Amino acid sequence: MNGFADYIKTELGEEKYALFKKGLLTAGLNEAAVPNPSQTIVFGEKTTESNAWWLDLLKPNGAYLDDLAESRHGNPKSLPRIGFSNAAMADGSVASLPFGKSTCPENIWAVLAAVAH
């Protein structure tokens, strides 16, 4: 699940972001806060090894990438960087995204356009 960390930290502030990181934030994200709902992931696939309950784009050194299963489907084990993953977008649509396309060239886990990976 997208944690919308970029929005929380930028729009709600450091205090709310600290609560978010502890799993204690009770504030929600208004639908109108997502400027491009057809290109914003709400639910995506995570690696089997990940124990993250939500994706935090602001983990240090891009560590959130280790939580993503970007090639869960159509991936022969000998070729780990091909394949695709499925994602539910904020507008209710579903997308099958080739490896790497959820984060590059534009990070569609981000709500705010300025967040890089």
N, C-alpha and C positions, 0 to 999 in steps of 0.2 A: 504494500500500500504506500502511496506517495505520502510522505510526511509534510510536504509543502514547507520545508525548512527555510527555503530562500524567502518565501513570503512572510513567514512567522518572524524571522530575525529582522528583515528589512522594514516590514510594515507594523509589526507589533512590538518590536524592540528586544533588547538583550535579556531583560528579565523574563519575558514570555518564552524566549528561545531556551533559556536555562531550564524552565519548567518543562518545555517540550522534550528536551534531551533526557530528562528524568522520567518522562511518561506521565507527568502531572498536569499538563496544560489542558484546561477545560474549554478554551475558546475554540470556535470553529472557523472555517473558511467560507466566506460568503461566495455564492456561485458567481456573482458579478466580479469578483476579484480575479477570475481566470480570463484574461483577455483573448486567449485563443483556445477554446475548449476542444476543438477537433484535433489540436496538436499538443495536448497536455495529458500525460498519462496519470490516471488515478490508481489503477491496479496493474501491476506487471508481475513477471515471474522472477523468483529469486533462486539462488543456488540452494541445493539441498543442504549444504553445510552452514548456510547463513542462519543465525538465530535472531536476526533483526525483525522486528514487528512492523517497522515502517522504514522507508528509504530516507536517509538524512543526507541530502546533497552537500552539506557543509562539513562532513567528516574530513578530518585532516588528510592532506595528500591524496585526495580522490579515493579514499578507502571505500566509499560507497560502491564503487565499481565492482568490488569483490562480492557484493551482495546480489548483483544482477546476474540472472541466467539468460544471457543474450543469445545463446544458441542451444536452447533446450530441445528444439524440435528439428528434425531433418538433418541431424548432425552425426555423421559417422565418427566413431570414437577416435579414429586416426587423424581427423581433421577438426580440431577443437575450435577454430575460429570461423566456421561456416555454420549455416543453420539459421534459425529464427526463433523469436519468442513472441508471445501474444500479449497484448495490452488492452485494457479498457480505458477509453479516453473520457475526458470530462463531459463531452457532449453525448455520451451513451454509446458511441460507436466502439467497435473492436478493430484492432489492427494487428497484422502479422508483420513484425519488423525484422529485417535481416540483421545479422550480427553487427553491432556497433551503431546502428541507425537511431537508437533511442538517445544516444548521447553525442553524436557527431554527424553532421557539422553543427547541428543545433541540439541542445540538450532539452528534449521534450519532457523530461521529468521536472524541469524548472517551470515555475509559474511566471517568474519575472525574466524578461529577455536578457538581462545583463549577467546572469549566472552562467559561468563557464564550467567545464569539467576538468 
